[in-house]
Amino acid sequence: QQQVKQSPQSLIVQKGGISIINCAYENTAFDYFPWYQQFPGKGPALLIAIRPDVSEKKEGRFTISFNKSAKQFSLHIMDSQPGDSATYFCAALFGNEKLTFGTGTRLTIIP
Amino acid sequence: DADVTQTPRNRITKTGKRIMLECSQTKGHDRMYWYRQDPGLGLRLIYYSFDVKDINKGEISDGYSVSRQAQAKFSLSLESAIPNQTALYFCATSDLHRPGGQETQYFGPGTRLLVL
């Protein structure tokens, strides 16, 4: 049963543009929301994470926006660069359970 | 992440063969995971273990088995390989900091498996 829904499945953005990936969840017990980045041929790696007590977290060009009432969170990549081309996974965690991953978004940044 | 190693990195096998994929970690984590990734698809959890004596099925455990030999070692076996098990397999470890904490999963480099 999928508990974290991610969209879009793929995304093409021009260099310098803003990339936006969205995730939605049902379980209100989730209390930690990370994003993972995966380059071709590599394993995913933690990119940025947020807790539900804040609405936004920014690290460089990467920002997570969190809407607790809508049970949604999104990743924004500002000034997108070709090096940002990768697959991105959102995830959620509660209690002592394991991370639940979204289905992934393949992002391609074109010149 | 060099702290999580997987062997072999690539493997070609034939239908019906039994094979084992191995994962070792030096991070001292209790939690270990096996995922499968098919082209263009996301991560699907096969098995996970929260400590040496704990083994749990994931969403696609049929046709697979695991062994947690030690805190640092977690092996995945395909009892009788079939072509639709051709995929990229990832091992991961994690630390969980509770209460109110977070979990970060650290992935190995992956094993690319081809079943003919």
Backbone of each chain as ProteinMPNN parsed JSONL, in Angstrom:
{"seq_chain_A": "QQQVKQSPQSLIVQKGGISIINCAYENTAFDYFPWYQQFPGKGPALLIAIRPDVSEKKEGRFTISFNKSAKQFSLHIMDSQPGDSATYFCAALFGNEKLTFGTGTRLTIIP", "coords_chain_A": {"N_chain_A": [[0.848, -1.188, 0.0], [0.718, 2.062, -1.014], [1.961, 4.823, 0.646], [3.014, 7.278, 0.355], [2.65, 9.556, -2.102], [4.031, 10.549, -5.122], [4.755, 13.102, -7.475], [5.718, 14.908, -10.49], [6.196, 11.923, -12.515], [8.266, 12.171, -14.289], [10.314, 14.938, -15.293], [11.14, 17.771, -17.135], [13.247, 20.485, -17.29], [14.325, 23.73, -18.115], [17.675, 24.949, -18.088], [18.507, 27.047, -15.419], [15.916, 27.435, -14.666], [13.097, 26.764, -12.431], [12.706, 23.83, -10.657], [10.138, 21.694, -9.632], [8.932, 19.335, -7.437], [6.445, 17.227, -6.209], [4.929, 15.825, -3.262], [2.567, 13.79, -1.514], [0.887, 12.722, 1.423], [-0.838, 10.356, 3.568], [-0.831, 9.442, 6.19], [-1.055, 10.922, 9.19], [0.657, 10.664, 11.252], [3.235, 10.73, 10.409], [6.399, 12.228, 10.895], [8.765, 13.166, 9.934], [10.401, 14.193, 7.067], [12.258, 13.435, 4.481], [14.244, 14.138, 1.517], [15.693, 12.335, -1.137], [18.436, 12.015, -3.377], [19.376, 10.637, -6.444], [21.923, 9.772, -8.561], [22.642, 8.567, -11.891], [23.574, 5.165, -11.915], [24.353, 5.153, -9.281], [23.737, 4.811, -5.719], [20.858, 6.081, -3.936], [21.047, 9.176, -2.07], [20.852, 11.115, 0.898], [19.417, 14.303, 0.594], [18.062, 16.632, 1.571], [16.047, 17.498, 4.41], [12.976, 17.79, 6.321], [11.063, 18.763, 9.203], [7.732, 18.555, 10.566], [7.178, 20.798, 12.086], [7.996, 23.114, 10.962], [7.517, 25.264, 8.117], [9.066, 25.566, 5.941], [12.247, 24.754, 4.576], [15.494, 25.574, 3.728], [18.333, 24.901, 1.777], [20.943, 26.031, 0.293], [20.383, 25.97, -3.131], [18.23, 24.365, -2.893], [15.007, 23.786, -1.656], [12.615, 22.792, 0.727], [9.165, 22.822, 0.876], [6.509, 22.744, 3.143], [3.262, 21.691, 3.825], [1.236, 21.244, 6.267], [-1.526, 21.035, 6.813], [-2.613, 20.347, 4.375], [-1.341, 18.024, 3.972], [0.947, 17.75, 2.372], [4.11, 18.012, 0.725], [6.891, 19.573, -0.85], [9.645, 19.71, -3.159], [11.775, 22.21, -4.169], [13.889, 23.3, -6.67], [15.965, 25.787, -7.226], [17.215, 27.912, -9.867], [17.992, 25.802, -11.656], [20.406, 23.38, -12.634], [22.378, 21.583, -15.094], [23.794, 19.604, -13.72], [22.047, 18.907, -11.75], [20.437, 17.035, -12.753], [18.879, 14.068, -12.166], [17.422, 11.341, -10.295], [14.827, 11.879, -8.032], [13.684, 11.201, -4.795], [11.017, 11.415, -2.551], [10.301, 10.946, 0.946], [8.961, 9.527, 4.003], [8.592, 9.338, 7.569], [7.642, 7.785, 10.637], [7.386, 7.304, 14.176], [9.043, 4.38, 15.283], [9.303, 3.2, 12.914], [10.203, 2.252, 9.508], [11.622, 4.184, 6.83], [9.347, 5.394, 4.413], [9.227, 5.414, 1.015], [8.569, 7.606, -1.776], [7.599, 7.21, -5.254], [9.476, 8.237, -6.968], [11.04, 10.739, -9.065], [12.162, 11.496, -12.207], [14.402, 13.827, -13.068], [15.355, 16.052, -15.589], [17.585, 18.389, -16.705], [17.789, 20.719, -19.172], [19.931, 22.424, -21.524]], "CA_chain_A": [[0.0, 0.0, 0.0], [1.55, 3.241, -1.146], [1.588, 5.799, 1.638], [3.534, 8.563, -0.077], [2.423, 9.687, -3.533], [4.973, 11.524, -5.673], [4.505, 13.507, -8.859], [5.426, 14.018, -11.607], [7.108, 10.794, -12.667], [9.429, 12.729, -14.959], [10.239, 16.394, -15.379], [12.198, 18.401, -17.919], [13.305, 21.902, -16.961], [15.444, 24.422, -18.745], [18.726, 25.472, -17.215], [18.161, 28.326, -14.816], [14.53, 27.432, -14.235], [12.762, 26.19, -11.122], [12.169, 22.466, -10.698], [9.243, 21.471, -8.494], [8.466, 17.95, -7.3], [5.447, 17.226, -5.146], [4.574, 14.581, -2.578], [1.419, 13.85, -0.629], [0.838, 11.564, 2.335], [-2.106, 10.165, 4.265], [-0.64, 9.143, 7.605], [-0.732, 12.153, 9.921], [1.68, 10.369, 12.254], [4.569, 10.996, 9.856], [6.973, 13.41, 11.523], [10.069, 13.474, 9.367], [10.204, 14.117, 5.613], [13.506, 13.685, 3.747], [14.347, 13.94, 0.07], [16.905, 11.667, -1.556], [18.863, 12.296, -4.746], [20.091, 9.496, -7.001], [22.526, 9.938, -9.873], [22.69, 7.288, -12.624], [24.618, 4.238, -11.51], [24.679, 5.338, -7.866], [22.646, 4.664, -4.781], [20.301, 7.358, -3.455], [21.708, 9.809, -0.929], [20.038, 12.159, 1.52], [19.635, 15.643, 0.051], [17.542, 17.633, 2.499], [14.921, 16.942, 5.153], [12.199, 18.753, 7.084], [10.152, 18.255, 10.207], [6.459, 19.239, 10.345], [6.994, 22.001, 12.894], [8.369, 24.274, 10.148], [6.84, 25.238, 6.816], [10.029, 25.642, 4.854], [13.66, 24.594, 4.902], [16.28, 25.907, 2.547], [19.758, 24.615, 1.806], [21.46, 26.432, -1.003], [19.339, 26.13, -4.136], [17.183, 23.379, -2.625], [14.053, 24.193, -0.625], [11.43, 21.977, 0.961], [7.984, 23.509, 1.387], [5.685, 21.761, 3.838], [1.907, 22.135, 4.133], [0.738, 20.21, 7.164], [-2.978, 20.876, 6.703], [-2.89, 19.664, 3.109], [-0.555, 16.794, 3.979], [1.746, 17.786, 1.159], [5.403, 18.679, 0.793], [7.461, 19.665, -2.187], [11.052, 20.089, -3.318], [11.995, 23.236, -5.178], [15.299, 23.5, -7.019], [16.094, 27.094, -7.888], [18.343, 28.033, -10.801], [18.34, 24.41, -11.94], [21.616, 23.188, -13.43], [22.48, 20.224, -15.654], [24.273, 18.689, -12.683], [20.932, 18.508, -10.896], [19.734, 15.938, -13.422], [18.946, 12.904, -11.29], [16.123, 10.902, -9.815], [14.578, 12.384, -6.688], [12.687, 10.458, -4.026], [10.585, 11.91, -1.252], [10.109, 9.865, 1.909], [8.336, 9.942, 5.251], [8.92, 8.463, 8.69], [7.002, 8.03, 11.922], [7.688, 6.361, 15.24], [10.245, 3.582, 15.084], [9.14, 2.486, 11.654], [11.197, 2.503, 8.469], [11.261, 5.201, 5.856], [8.469, 5.044, 3.292], [9.667, 6.218, -0.118], [7.728, 7.836, -2.927], [7.947, 6.426, -6.433], [10.605, 8.834, -7.66], [10.873, 11.663, -10.201], [13.389, 11.639, -12.997], [14.556, 15.231, -13.463], [16.345, 16.34, -16.62], [17.796, 19.82, -16.933], [18.293, 20.909, -20.531], [20.609, 23.72, -21.697]], "C_chain_A": [[0.886, 1.241, 0.0], [1.067, 4.3, -0.18], [2.108, 7.187, 1.309], [3.426, 8.62, -1.596], [3.274, 10.832, -4.073], [4.624, 11.829, -7.118], [5.369, 14.717, -9.207], [6.415, 12.854, -11.642], [8.392, 11.24, -13.361], [9.204, 14.217, -15.196], [11.417, 16.907, -16.18], [12.125, 19.899, -17.673], [14.498, 22.525, -17.673], [16.432, 24.917, -17.694], [18.352, 26.865, -16.725], [16.733, 28.396, -14.304], [14.341, 26.825, -12.857], [12.149, 24.806, -11.328], [11.331, 22.256, -9.445], [8.73, 20.038, -8.531], [7.571, 17.89, -6.066], [5.23, 15.845, -4.544], [3.396, 14.816, -1.651], [1.381, 12.59, 0.22], [-0.505, 11.521, 3.02], [-1.926, 10.05, 5.777], [-0.193, 10.388, 8.367], [0.299, 11.922, 11.018], [3.095, 10.583, 11.714], [5.134, 12.272, 10.485], [8.376, 13.744, 11.043], [9.982, 13.208, 7.873], [11.51, 14.458, 4.894], [13.315, 13.564, 2.241], [15.704, 13.303, -0.215], [17.158, 11.962, -3.033], [19.675, 11.095, -5.239], [20.599, 9.825, -8.398], [22.618, 8.577, -10.559], [23.863, 6.428, -12.17], [25.026, 4.32, -10.054], [23.476, 5.018, -7.0], [22.106, 6.02, -4.369], [21.077, 7.876, -2.252], [20.826, 10.932, -0.409], [20.427, 13.528, 0.988], [19.265, 16.715, 1.069], [16.342, 17.028, 3.2], [14.229, 18.037, 5.955], [11.353, 18.04, 8.118], [8.878, 19.088, 10.145], [6.242, 20.481, 11.2], [7.462, 23.266, 12.177], [7.725, 24.14, 8.778], [7.814, 25.255, 5.65], [11.433, 25.417, 5.387], [14.46, 24.774, 3.635], [17.73, 25.542, 2.779], [20.301, 24.899, 0.412], [20.33, 26.649, -1.986], [18.147, 25.21, -3.905], [16.316, 23.841, -1.452], [12.958, 23.152, -0.513], [10.344, 22.904, 1.487], [7.039, 22.465, 1.956], [4.342, 22.371, 4.198], [1.233, 21.056, 4.952], [-0.765, 19.979, 6.992], [-3.366, 20.13, 5.433], [-2.193, 18.32, 3.015], [0.244, 16.668, 2.685], [3.101, 18.43, 1.458], [6.047, 18.61, -0.584], [8.924, 20.087, -2.122], [11.133, 21.094, -4.452], [13.492, 23.353, -5.409], [15.371, 24.789, -7.825], [17.305, 27.095, -8.808], [18.877, 26.642, -11.165], [19.514, 24.319, -12.92], [21.661, 21.768, -14.0], [22.952, 19.188, -14.64], [23.206, 18.256, -11.701], [20.13, 17.36, -11.509], [19.964, 14.644, -12.651], [17.523, 12.435, -11.033], [15.97, 11.329, -8.361], [13.447, 11.584, -6.042], [12.305, 11.252, -2.783], [10.376, 10.696, -0.345], [9.456, 10.427, 3.163], [8.592, 8.89, 6.316], [8.046, 8.798, 9.885], [7.413, 6.954, 12.912], [9.017, 5.682, 15.028], [10.176, 2.774, 13.795], [10.279, 2.812, 10.689], [10.707, 3.624, 7.576], [10.333, 4.616, 4.792], [8.824, 5.973, 2.144], [8.536, 6.444, -1.107], [8.283, 7.098, -4.125], [9.063, 7.029, -7.261], [10.203, 9.731, -8.824], [12.197, 11.778, -10.922], [13.43, 13.065, -13.536], [15.663, 15.372, -14.488], [16.405, 17.844, -16.832], [18.458, 19.986, -18.299], [18.899, 22.301, -20.692], [19.692, 24.787, -22.298]], "O_chain_A": [[1.699, 1.44, 0.903], [-0.114, 4.645, -0.182], [1.685, 8.169, 1.92], [4.044, 7.817, -2.295], [3.241, 11.945, -3.548], [4.249, 10.943, -7.886], [5.726, 15.485, -8.314], [7.369, 12.825, -10.865], [9.476, 10.742, -13.055], [8.071, 14.689, -15.286], [12.56, 16.522, -15.934], [11.067, 20.51, -17.828], [15.551, 21.901, -17.807], [16.061, 25.254, -16.57], [17.942, 27.733, -17.496], [16.381, 29.327, -13.58], [15.303, 26.423, -12.201], [11.191, 24.645, -12.084], [11.752, 22.592, -8.339], [8.167, 19.59, -9.53], [7.904, 18.436, -5.014], [5.335, 14.829, -5.231], [3.242, 15.894, -1.077], [1.798, 11.52, -0.223], [-1.229, 12.515, 3.057], [-2.77, 10.507, 6.547], [0.935, 10.849, 8.195], [0.765, 12.874, 11.645], [4.052, 10.614, 12.488], [4.431, 13.277, 10.596], [9.088, 14.52, 11.68], [9.547, 12.137, 7.45], [11.834, 15.632, 4.717], [12.349, 12.968, 1.764], [16.721, 13.671, 0.374], [16.229, 12.133, -3.823], [20.554, 10.6, -4.533], [19.819, 10.119, -9.303], [22.666, 7.546, -9.887], [24.994, 6.902, -12.055], [25.951, 3.628, -9.631], [22.343, 4.96, -7.479], [22.825, 7.016, -4.444], [21.686, 7.104, -1.511], [20.142, 11.611, -1.175], [21.607, 13.876, 0.934], [20.068, 17.595, 1.381], [15.685, 16.143, 2.653], [14.818, 19.082, 6.234], [10.974, 16.881, 7.948], [8.933, 20.237, 9.706], [5.222, 21.154, 11.053], [7.343, 24.366, 12.717], [7.423, 23.033, 8.331], [7.435, 24.991, 4.51], [11.768, 25.831, 6.497], [14.141, 24.197, 2.595], [18.295, 25.829, 3.834], [20.134, 24.108, -0.516], [19.412, 27.423, -1.715], [17.162, 25.27, -4.642], [16.823, 24.232, -0.401], [12.43, 22.681, -1.52], [10.568, 23.673, 2.421], [6.795, 21.43, 1.336], [4.282, 23.441, 4.805], [0.722, 20.075, 4.411], [-1.219, 18.835, 7.023], [-4.335, 19.371, 5.422], [-2.43, 17.56, 2.077], [0.221, 15.642, 2.006], [3.214, 19.284, 2.337], [5.777, 17.704, -1.372], [9.372, 20.725, -1.17], [10.628, 20.861, -5.55], [14.268, 23.489, -4.463], [14.897, 24.86, -8.959], [18.286, 26.388, -8.576], [20.062, 26.355, -11.0], [19.601, 25.071, -13.891], [21.047, 20.856, -13.445], [22.549, 18.026, -14.701], [23.425, 17.342, -10.905], [19.253, 16.787, -10.862], [21.098, 14.186, -12.504], [16.555, 13.044, -11.488], [16.886, 11.157, -7.557], [12.408, 11.328, -6.651], [13.177, 11.708, -2.044], [10.286, 9.563, -0.818], [9.404, 11.64, 3.363], [8.784, 7.712, 6.016], [7.741, 9.966, 10.123], [7.746, 5.833, 12.528], [9.999, 6.315, 14.642], [10.898, 1.793, 13.616], [11.199, 3.558, 11.024], [9.524, 3.965, 7.571], [10.52, 3.487, 4.336], [8.733, 7.193, 2.284], [7.656, 5.598, -1.267], [9.317, 6.436, -4.031], [9.555, 6.378, -8.183], [9.18, 9.519, -9.476], [13.221, 12.113, -10.327], [12.599, 13.457, -14.355], [16.773, 14.877, -14.291], [15.391, 18.486, -17.106], [19.544, 19.463, -18.547], [18.434, 23.255, -20.067], [20.119, 25.923, -22.502]]}, "seq_chain_B": "DADVTQTPRNRITKTGKRIMLECSQTKGHDRMYWYRQDPGLGLRLIYYSFDVKDINKGEISDGYSVSRQAQAKFSLSLESAIPNQTALYFCATSDLHRPGGQETQYFGPGTRLLVL", "coords_chain_B": {"N_chain_B": [[28.591, 5.128, -1.209], [31.347, 4.394, 0.63], [31.242, 3.152, 3.047], [29.279, 1.321, 2.968], [29.214, -1.602, 1.388], [28.761, -3.636, -1.499], [28.652, -6.871, -2.879], [28.432, -9.203, -5.55], [29.283, -6.517, -7.886], [28.272, -6.618, -10.388], [26.348, -9.128, -12.001], [25.728, -11.969, -13.892], [23.432, -14.458, -14.484], [21.784, -17.653, -14.849], [18.436, -18.724, -15.553], [16.804, -20.349, -12.89], [19.034, -20.788, -11.322], [20.579, -20.523, -8.081], [21.449, -17.663, -6.345], [23.521, -15.4, -4.459], [23.557, -12.238, -3.02], [25.672, -9.972, -1.447], [26.051, -7.832, 1.39], [27.859, -5.484, 3.207], [28.593, -3.442, 6.042], [30.245, -0.709, 7.614], [29.384, 1.144, 9.338], [28.267, 0.726, 11.758], [25.56, 0.487, 12.156], [22.314, -0.617, 13.203], [20.126, -1.166, 11.606], [19.25, -2.612, 8.514], [18.671, -2.899, 4.969], [17.181, -4.274, 1.977], [16.683, -3.344, -1.319], [14.988, -3.222, -4.45], [15.413, -1.975, -7.724], [13.911, -1.21, -10.694], [14.336, -0.363, -14.18], [13.511, 2.984, -14.716], [11.764, 2.962, -12.648], [10.767, 3.209, -9.182], [12.139, 2.651, -5.874], [11.774, -0.499, -4.476], [10.97, -2.25, -1.618], [12.464, -5.168, -0.401], [13.327, -6.894, 1.767], [13.852, -6.23, 5.264], [15.791, -5.452, 8.196], [15.885, -4.851, 11.596], [17.56, -5.413, 13.658], [20.045, -7.89, 14.541], [18.56, -10.15, 15.181], [16.173, -9.754, 14.003], [14.034, -9.989, 11.276], [12.246, -8.87, 8.512], [9.599, -8.997, 6.126], [9.38, -7.191, 3.078], [7.648, -5.285, 0.587], [7.903, -6.852, -1.718], [8.76, -9.644, -1.331], [8.535, -12.255, -2.238], [10.148, -15.039, -3.676], [12.607, -14.344, -2.831], [15.096, -14.491, -0.214], [16.626, -13.784, 2.968], [19.559, -13.306, 5.023], [20.819, -12.414, 8.115], [23.792, -12.191, 9.122], [25.431, -10.991, 10.921], [25.796, -7.926, 12.793], [26.933, -6.306, 10.897], [26.529, -7.494, 8.426], [24.427, -8.453, 5.775], [22.681, -10.539, 3.789], [21.27, -11.238, 0.609], [19.317, -13.626, -1.02], [18.476, -15.231, -4.046], [16.394, -17.706, -4.594], [15.704, -19.364, -6.778], [16.506, -18.173, -9.577], [14.762, -16.0, -11.835], [13.953, -14.531, -15.042], [12.479, -12.097, -14.668], [13.511, -11.083, -12.392], [15.642, -9.646, -13.018], [17.355, -6.769, -12.388], [18.354, -3.761, -10.61], [19.927, -3.941, -7.576], [19.856, -2.709, -4.331], [21.514, -2.313, -1.241], [20.982, -0.988, 1.985], [21.749, 0.914, 4.927], [20.788, 2.138, 8.145], [20.521, 4.702, 10.66], [18.62, 5.388, 13.482], [17.295, 7.989, 15.182], [15.645, 8.603, 17.955], [13.613, 9.922, 20.671], [11.522, 11.922, 18.453], [13.326, 12.225, 16.453], [15.291, 11.407, 13.605], [15.744, 9.485, 10.608], [18.345, 8.39, 8.62], [19.033, 6.887, 5.63], [21.684, 5.026, 4.293], [22.985, 4.212, 1.295], [24.328, 1.421, -0.526], [26.512, 0.861, -3.404], [25.13, -0.624, -5.24], [24.032, -3.615, -6.965], [24.107, -4.913, -10.1], [21.989, -7.068, -11.641], [21.538, -9.628, -13.971], [19.353, -11.898, -15.286], [19.302, -14.618, -17.264]], "CA_chain_B": [[29.169, 5.339, 0.107], [32.294, 3.33, 0.847], [30.921, 2.496, 4.3], [28.339, 0.259, 2.649], [29.737, -2.271, 0.201], [27.944, -4.715, -2.041], [29.326, -7.764, -3.806], [29.23, -8.569, -6.595], [28.706, -5.292, -8.437], [27.533, -7.072, -11.558], [26.222, -10.584, -12.007], [24.879, -12.584, -14.914], [23.142, -15.832, -14.098], [20.782, -18.303, -15.683], [17.172, -19.09, -14.917], [16.841, -21.526, -12.041], [20.209, -20.794, -10.455], [20.507, -19.827, -6.801], [22.55, -16.716, -6.203], [23.522, -14.613, -3.231], [24.132, -10.899, -3.04], [26.132, -9.69, -0.091], [26.153, -6.445, 1.814], [28.593, -5.259, 4.452], [28.655, -2.037, 6.423], [31.171, -0.373, 8.7], [28.82, 2.318, 10.012], [27.793, 0.361, 13.079], [24.106, 0.632, 12.21], [21.541, -1.832, 13.458], [19.107, -1.386, 10.586], [19.718, -2.864, 7.162], [17.562, -3.037, 4.026], [17.422, -4.632, 0.593], [15.731, -2.764, -2.263], [15.116, -3.52, -5.876], [15.042, -0.857, -8.59], [13.801, -1.533, -12.102], [14.533, 0.83, -15.004], [12.423, 3.941, -14.747], [10.863, 2.788, -11.517], [11.295, 3.581, -7.891], [12.707, 1.641, -4.984], [10.814, -1.409, -3.86], [11.604, -2.896, -0.478], [12.371, -6.623, -0.454], [13.403, -7.317, 3.163], [14.588, -5.336, 6.139], [16.176, -6.024, 9.487], [16.14, -3.784, 12.562], [18.737, -5.864, 14.385], [20.511, -9.202, 14.097], [17.544, -11.188, 15.389], [14.914, -9.265, 13.446], [13.926, -10.023, 9.821], [10.881, -8.53, 8.119], [9.33, -8.944, 4.697], [8.957, -5.938, 2.488], [6.497, -5.374, -0.319], [8.092, -7.812, -2.81], [9.673, -10.645, -0.793], [8.385, -13.561, -2.887], [11.266, -15.423, -4.53], [13.839, -13.883, -2.18], [15.294, -14.767, 1.204], [17.749, -13.024, 3.496], [20.249, -13.789, 6.212], [21.56, -11.379, 8.819], [24.834, -13.007, 9.751], [26.033, -10.18, 11.983], [25.305, -6.558, 12.67], [27.501, -5.662, 9.722], [26.348, -8.259, 7.2], [23.034, -8.765, 5.431], [22.761, -11.137, 2.465], [20.02, -11.48, -0.117], [19.407, -14.787, -1.907], [17.418, -15.564, -4.98], [16.394, -19.166, -4.476], [15.695, -19.909, -8.131], [16.401, -16.916, -10.319], [13.93, -15.932, -13.031], [14.295, -13.313, -15.797], [11.895, -10.832, -14.193], [14.286, -10.593, -11.253], [16.681, -8.774, -13.558], [17.141, -5.443, -11.803], [19.438, -3.187, -9.822], [19.646, -4.216, -6.167], [20.57, -1.855, -3.385], [21.505, -2.516, 0.189], [21.063, 0.276, 2.721], [21.757, 0.841, 6.389], [20.292, 3.392, 8.703], [20.499, 5.004, 12.072], [17.337, 5.985, 13.853], [17.46, 8.764, 16.397], [14.329, 8.887, 18.515], [12.345, 10.393, 20.115], [11.503, 13.139, 17.671], [14.544, 12.335, 15.659], [15.272, 11.222, 12.172], [16.444, 8.319, 10.091], [19.02, 8.573, 7.345], [19.477, 5.632, 5.031], [22.918, 5.1, 3.515], [22.881, 3.164, 0.294], [25.505, 0.902, -1.189], [26.635, 1.243, -4.813], [24.217, -1.402, -6.058], [24.43, -4.795, -7.734], [23.303, -5.042, -11.335], [21.762, -8.494, -11.864], [20.882, -10.022, -15.215], [18.972, -13.303, -15.285], [19.028, -15.027, -18.655]], "C_chain_B": [[30.055, 4.156, 0.448], [32.018, 2.588, 2.14], [29.929, 1.357, 4.109], [28.803, -0.365, 1.339], [28.825, -3.428, -0.199], [28.798, -5.553, -2.98], [28.364, -8.836, -4.285], [28.596, -7.262, -7.061], [27.879, -5.597, -9.673], [27.495, -8.589, -11.535], [25.289, -11.0, -13.114], [24.67, -14.025, -14.501], [22.044, -16.388, -14.994], [19.533, -18.63, -14.868], [17.325, -20.377, -14.128], [18.023, -21.597, -11.091], [19.912, -20.073, -9.146], [21.703, -18.9, -6.703], [22.401, -15.932, -4.917], [24.193, -13.273, -3.487], [24.483, -10.53, -1.609], [26.286, -8.194, 0.159], [26.887, -6.391, 3.143], [28.636, -3.778, 4.75], [29.583, -1.846, 7.62], [30.658, 0.809, 9.503], [28.3, 1.999, 11.409], [26.288, 0.48, 13.254], [23.432, -0.703, 12.485], [20.611, -2.175, 12.292], [19.745, -1.587, 9.216], [18.531, -3.214, 6.282], [18.064, -3.587, 2.695], [16.281, -4.075, -0.258], [16.014, -3.291, -3.656], [14.666, -2.285, -6.654], [15.05, -1.335, -10.032], [13.916, -0.256, -12.919], [13.304, 1.726, -15.016], [11.459, 3.837, -13.59], [11.564, 3.151, -10.219], [11.902, 2.42, -7.139], [11.594, 0.781, -4.402], [11.537, -2.231, -2.791], [11.372, -4.404, -0.517], [12.317, -7.194, 0.962], [14.109, -6.225, 3.955], [14.786, -5.973, 7.502], [16.518, -4.885, 10.431], [17.265, -4.144, 13.536], [19.017, -7.299, 13.984], [19.431, -10.269, 14.211], [16.207, -10.844, 14.75], [14.965, -9.274, 11.928], [12.463, -9.774, 9.468], [10.745, -8.528, 6.609], [8.945, -7.536, 4.285], [7.808, -6.179, 1.534], [6.651, -6.409, -1.422], [9.036, -8.93, -2.396], [9.587, -12.011, -1.497], [9.557, -13.839, -3.825], [12.624, -15.026, -3.978], [13.898, -14.388, -0.736], [16.513, -13.974, 1.665], [18.338, -13.727, 4.699], [21.006, -12.628, 6.819], [22.6, -12.101, 9.673], [25.464, -12.311, 10.954], [25.478, -8.782, 11.834], [25.748, -5.95, 11.344], [27.164, -6.348, 8.405], [24.899, -8.685, 6.994], [23.038, -9.266, 4.002], [21.376, -11.388, 1.895], [20.232, -12.656, -1.059], [18.197, -14.869, -2.812], [17.433, -17.08, -5.091], [16.468, -19.854, -5.83], [15.436, -18.732, -9.067], [15.52, -17.052, -11.561], [14.207, -14.608, -13.735], [13.673, -12.026, -15.245], [12.493, -10.368, -12.871], [15.513, -9.812, -11.711], [16.401, -7.348, -13.094], [18.434, -4.961, -11.168], [19.054, -3.342, -8.355], [20.516, -3.34, -5.281], [20.413, -2.363, -1.969], [21.593, -1.139, 0.844], [21.144, -0.011, 4.211], [21.207, 2.157, 6.921], [20.505, 3.458, 10.201], [19.165, 5.671, 12.364], [17.522, 6.677, 15.185], [16.093, 9.195, 16.894], [14.493, 9.25, 19.967], [12.504, 11.666, 19.308], [12.683, 13.312, 16.765], [14.333, 12.04, 14.198], [15.989, 9.939, 11.813], [17.069, 8.682, 8.767], [19.46, 7.209, 6.839], [20.693, 5.889, 4.149], [22.941, 3.903, 2.574], [24.252, 2.706, -0.197], [25.491, 1.279, -2.664], [25.739, 0.438, -5.746], [24.864, -2.61, -6.705], [23.497, -4.9, -8.93], [23.216, -6.518, -11.668], [21.019, -8.714, -13.165], [20.624, -11.526, -15.146], [18.561, -13.694, -16.699], [18.067, -16.201, -18.723]], "O_chain_B": [[29.57, 3.029, 0.546], [32.523, 1.479, 2.318], [29.762, 0.521, 4.997], [28.783, 0.289, 0.296], [28.214, -4.093, 0.637], [29.571, -5.02, -3.775], [27.556, -9.332, -3.499], [27.477, -6.943, -6.659], [26.901, -4.908, -9.964], [28.446, -9.252, -11.121], [24.195, -10.455, -13.262], [25.63, -14.735, -14.201], [21.454, -15.664, -15.796], [19.59, -18.789, -13.648], [17.889, -21.36, -14.609], [18.012, -22.39, -10.15], [19.109, -19.142, -9.099], [22.837, -19.308, -6.95], [21.31, -15.814, -4.359], [25.261, -13.198, -4.094], [23.7, -10.745, -0.684], [26.605, -7.416, -0.739], [26.587, -7.14, 4.073], [28.708, -2.951, 3.841], [29.685, -2.698, 8.502], [31.41, 1.413, 10.267], [27.934, 2.904, 12.159], [25.796, 0.565, 14.379], [23.9, -1.761, 12.067], [20.346, -3.349, 12.03], [20.643, -0.849, 8.811], [17.524, -3.745, 6.751], [19.223, -3.392, 2.33], [15.102, -4.289, 0.021], [17.116, -3.734, -3.979], [13.681, -1.636, -6.303], [16.071, -1.808, -10.533], [13.626, 0.827, -12.411], [12.194, 1.272, -15.294], [10.449, 4.54, -13.549], [12.775, 3.367, -10.172], [12.146, 1.349, -7.696], [10.595, 1.294, -3.898], [12.583, -2.827, -3.048], [10.238, -4.865, -0.648], [11.37, -7.897, 1.314], [14.854, -5.412, 3.407], [14.068, -6.888, 7.905], [17.353, -4.041, 10.106], [17.85, -3.262, 14.165], [18.291, -7.865, 13.166], [19.399, -11.2, 13.407], [15.222, -11.56, 14.935], [15.839, -8.639, 11.339], [11.559, -10.381, 10.042], [11.656, -8.111, 5.894], [8.288, -6.799, 5.021], [7.079, -7.163, 1.661], [5.655, -6.819, -2.018], [10.043, -9.143, -3.071], [10.492, -12.833, -1.351], [9.919, -13.005, -4.655], [13.66, -15.326, -4.57], [12.869, -14.672, -0.123], [17.33, -13.547, 0.85], [17.724, -14.604, 5.306], [21.75, -11.934, 6.126], [22.321, -12.554, 10.783], [25.96, -12.957, 11.878], [24.776, -8.481, 10.869], [25.015, -5.166, 10.741], [27.494, -5.813, 7.347], [24.241, -9.2, 7.899], [23.361, -8.51, 3.086], [20.436, -11.711, 2.621], [21.208, -12.688, -1.81], [17.063, -14.615, -2.407], [18.378, -17.663, -5.622], [17.214, -20.818, -6.003], [14.29, -18.353, -9.312], [15.532, -18.077, -12.242], [14.653, -13.655, -13.095], [14.286, -10.963, -15.347], [12.041, -9.379, -12.294], [16.322, -9.372, -10.893], [15.34, -6.79, -13.375], [19.457, -5.645, -11.185], [17.973, -2.918, -7.945], [21.731, -3.246, -5.456], [19.334, -2.783, -1.551], [22.218, -0.23, 0.299], [20.671, -1.042, 4.689], [21.174, 3.162, 6.211], [20.646, 2.452, 10.895], [18.658, 6.439, 11.547], [17.86, 6.048, 16.188], [15.46, 10.068, 16.3], [15.535, 8.88, 20.509], [13.485, 12.395, 19.453], [13.005, 14.426, 16.353], [13.301, 12.39, 13.626], [16.742, 9.381, 12.612], [16.401, 9.222, 7.885], [20.167, 6.473, 7.528], [20.725, 6.838, 3.366], [22.919, 2.748, 3.0], [25.2, 3.488, -0.274], [24.564, 1.943, -3.126], [25.602, 0.782, -6.92], [26.068, -2.636, -6.959], [22.276, -4.965, -8.793], [24.23, -7.158, -11.945], [20.003, -8.073, -13.433], [21.547, -12.322, -14.971], [17.597, -13.165, -17.251], [17.735, -16.665, -19.814]]}, "name": "protein", "num_of_chains": 2, "seq": "QQQVKQSPQSLIVQKGGISIINCAYENTAFDYFPWYQQFPGKGPALLIAIRPDVSEKKEGRFTISFNKSAKQFSLHIMDSQPGDSATYFCAALFGNEKLTFGTGTRLTIIPDADVTQTPRNRITKTGKRIMLECSQTKGHDRMYWYRQDPGLGLRLIYYSFDVKDINKGEISDGYSVSRQAQAKFSLSLESAIPNQTALYFCATSDLHRPGGQETQYFGPGTRLLVL"}
